[in-house]
């Protein structure tokens, strides 16, 4: 059967995948352990029943953007919404990346920043983090000054390390970037600061958020950007028409009515993160500080892949990062319910037993 060759620059790329394994405890995808509030489900069911399915949705997602703007205390013309934060990133890079342009990332970080940039044909320049996964501000400033990127990505809290970027680093880079500074804040609600406070019409800063985590809506696929109106206008030129369906717009708008429940859930997850982190500190693993809803760890006595397999055999799935660049032997565990976390900690304690002969 004849095939059509792909672009030459795509041949070295692989897709972004997360293992899908049928286990009792799934702590690998940084999802919320809680379903949406029952009141949201009821409100959503009622609202969806009145959608005019035969009509295209509001192309501008007007009501949703107004609700997001009100939630963050910004204007609707500073908000762009899309199918998950990944589509926001893709639209940004379609508009500001591409051939002949550079994109800066600081590795290890969210893999789709570099992946999507390469798909658009941009050159990706990777800066390194330190052994504690912090970014050295002087080195970052030198890299941005030398590379002259069209887009510079920061991820705070950083995925998969969990580290919260220092406000001073963001401010410093914001003063020297020649293009856009994009701060991916998919997990910001679990940390103690946000770059949203730096948003201004004359500042080349964009903050990207998602409904998948704190709003318990990973199944909806809804994300958004807050930034200058001129960025939003450009993204509206690039995005496909009617890209955001009517049901999704309703789901996001109604979710924002339940901010109190969201805040309470964030508090519960942060408390569980602290408990899990303390328990991990008593185990033979290196634990990295996290401001997100997950924790990165590195086993000391067994290879990370072997520990991951032992956990799977015990019915617990975490993210295997052990083969990723700069993350040798690391595993990432999502904070789940107290019962799920207890299952993980018990399974990990058994998996961490020194089985050097078994693992070779």
N, C-alpha and C positions, 0 to 999 in steps of 0.2 A: 504494500500500500504506500502510495506517495505521501510524503510529508513536506511541509513548508518550514524551512529553517527559521529559528528564532533569531532575534538580534544577537550579534556577536557578543555584545557587552552583557547579555543576560546569561550566557552559558555557564559562567562561574557561580551564579547565584543559586541559592536554595530557598524554598518557601519557609515561612515562619510557622512552626508547628509546635503543639504541646501534646504530650502523650495522652491518649484517651484509653484508660484502663478501667475495667469494671471492678471497682473495689468498694468497700463499705464507707471509707473515709477519703474524700477527695479534697486535698489541700494543695493543689498544684497550680491553680489558675487565678489566684487572688480575688476570687468572687466573695460576695458577702455571704456569711453563713445563715443569714436571716432572709425570709421571703418579704416582699413588700407588705405594708400594713393592710389588714383586711378592709379598712375603710377606703384605701386607695383602690383595691380590687373592685369594690362595689361602685365607686365613682367612675372608674374606668369602664366597667361593663355598661353602665348607663350611658356614658358619653359616646362610646363606640356604637351603640345601637342607633344613634341619630346621625351617623356619618353618611353623607351622600356619596356612596361608593362609586356611583356612575360618573362622578366629577373628579377632575384632577385636584390634588390638595393645594393649599395656599403655597404658592411658589416661594414666598418670602418668609414663611413660617412666622407670621406676624405675632400671633398670640403667644407662641412659645418664646420667641425672642424677647418680647415684652416681659414675660414672667421671669426669664433668666436675668434680664437686666435689672428688674426690681429686686431680685434675690441678692444680687451683688452690688446694688447701688450704682449702676452705670446706666448708659443710654442704650436703647435697642440698636442704634446704628453702630454700636461697639461690639455687637454679638453676632457670631456666625455659628449656625448649628448644622450638624451633619450626622451620618450614620456611624456613630461611634467616634471616639477621638482619633481612631486610625484614619478615617476618611477626612477628618480635619487636617491631619498631618499630610495626607496625600494631596489634598487640595492646595495646601500651603506650598508644597514642593513642586506641584505642577505650575504654580504661579511664580514662585521665586527661585526654584531650582532649575534643573535642566542642563543641557550641554553647554560647556563653556563657563559654568558656574561652580563654585565650591560650597560645600556644606561641612561645618565643623561639629564633631561629636567628641565627647570625653568618655573613653571606654574604661571598664565595661559600663554599658548603659542599655537602655531599651533598644533592642535590636532593630525594630522597625524604623527608627530614625535614619540609620545608615542604609537599611535595605530599600526603603521607599526612595530615598535620595538617589541611590544607584539606579533604580528602575527608571527614574525620570531622566537619567543620563548625566546627572551631576557627579562631580568628583568629590569623594568624601575624604576629608583630612581628619585623622583620628588623634586626639590628644589622650595622654595616659593619666589615670588617677594613681595616687600613691598606694602603698600597701594597705592603708586603712580606708581606701577608696575615696579619700578626699581629693579635691582638685586644688592644686597649688595656684594661687591667684596670679603670681608673677609669670609662671609658665603659661597659664591660660591666656593672659594678656599678650604675651609675646607671640603665641600661636595665632591668635586672632589678628594681630597687627601684621604678621608675616603672610598668612594665608589669604587675607582679605575675603572672607566668606560672604556669600549672599545670605546665608542662614546659619546661625549658631544655635545649637540645641543644648539646653540644660534640662535635666529631669530631677524634680525635687518634690517629694522624696524620690531618690533614684531607684529605678528598677533595673537589675535585681538586687542591688546592695542594700537598699533601704535608707541610705544616708540622705539627710536633708542638707541642701546646699546653703552655705552661709549667705545671709543677706548682703554682706559686704562684697562678696564675689559677684553677685548678680548686679549690684549697682556699679561696680567697677567695669564689668564687661559692657554694661549698657552705655557707659560713657565712651566706649572706644569701638564698638562693633560697626563695621561699614555697611552692614545689612540689617536683617531682622535678628533679634534675640528671641527665641521661642523657649518658654519655660513650660515643660510638660508637667502638669500638676494632677495627674490621675489619682494620686493618693494624698493630696494636700490636706484633706479634712482630718487626716490622722496625725498631722504634724502641728507644729506650733507657730508657723508663719506662712504667708503667701505673698507671691510677687504681684498679686492683684492690686495691692496698694500703690504700685508704681505705674499703673496704666495711665496713660495720658495721650491726648490726640497727637501731640508732637513728639512722642517717644516711640522708637521702633521696637516696642515690646509686645509680644503676644503670649497670653497664658491659655493653655489648653486644659480642659476639664472633661470628665466623663460622668454619666449616670450609672455606669456599670457597678461601681464599688459601693460607695456609701448609700446610694439610692436603691440598692438591691435590684437593679434593672439590667443586668448583663444580657438577658434574653431579648431585650428591646433593641440594643445597639443604637445608642444615642450619646453624642458628645457635642462639645461646643468650644468655641474660642472667644476670648475677650481681648480686644485690642483696639488700635486706632481705626476710625471709620474708613480711612483710605485703604487699609488692609482688607477690611470686610468688603468694600466695594470691589476690590480686585478678585477676591475669592468668589464673589457672586458671578463674575465674568467666566470663571473657570469651571465651576461646579456644573454638573448636568442639570437640566431643567427638571423640576418636580422630583428632586432626589430624595426629599424627606416626606414619607407618606403620611397621610392624615392620622392614622392610628398612632404612629410614633409621636407626632406633634402633640396629640392629646395626652399620651402617656407622660411625656415630660412636663407638660404644663400642670397636670394634676399632681405629679409627684412633689412639686415645689410647695404645695399646700401642707405638706407633712414634714416641715423642717424640724419640728420638735422631736418627732420620732427618729428622724435621721440623726440628730445631735445625740440623742440618748443611745442609739446603737453604736455610734462612733465611740462614745465613752466606754461602752461595754467591750468593744473590740480592743481599744487601747489598754484597758485594764487587763484583758486576757493576754495581750502582747507582752505586757510587763511581767505577768506571771510565767508565761512560757519562756521568756528570756531569762528570768531568774532560775528556772528549772534547768535550762540548757547550760547555764554557767556552772552547774554542778556536774556536768557530764564532760567526757574527754572530747570536746569540740571547741573550735574557735567560733565565737558568736560576734556578729557585727551589729553595731547599734542601728536601730531602725526607727524611722518616723512614719512608717507605712502600716499596712495591714498584713505584713509578712515579715519573716526574719530569715536572713542568710546565715548559714553555718557551714563549717568545714570540719569533718571528722578527722581526728588525729591518728586513730589506730587502724582504720580500715579505709580502703579507697572509697571515694564518694559513690561511685557507681555500684559497688558491692553493697553499701549501706542502703542506697535507693532500692535495690532489688530485694533486700531483706525486708524493707518496709512494705513494698508491694506484696510480698509473700504473706505479710501479716495483715493485709487488707488496708494499708494506708498509702496513698499516692501523694508524693511531693514533687516539686520540679527538680529535675536532674540538670544541674548547671555544670557538672564536673568536667565536661569536655569543652566548655566554652572558653574562648581566649581570655586569659587573665583570671580565670575562675577555677583553677585546678581543684578538683575534689569537692567543690561547693554544692550544696543543696539549698533550695529555697522552700520554706514552708509557709503556707497561708494560715493566718489565724482563723480558726473555726469556732464552733461552739465549745463551751467548757468540756463537754463529753468528747467531742472530736479531738480536742487538744490533749486530753488525758490519754486517749487511745494512741495518739502520735507519740507522746512522751514515753509511754510504756513500751511501744514497739521500737522506738529509737534506742532506749536503754538496752534492749536485747540485741539490737542490730550492731551496737557499738562494741560489743564484746570482741576482744582481740582474736581474730581467726586468721592470723598471718599465713599459716600453712594452707588454709582453704583458699585464700585469695591469691596465693602465689607471691 
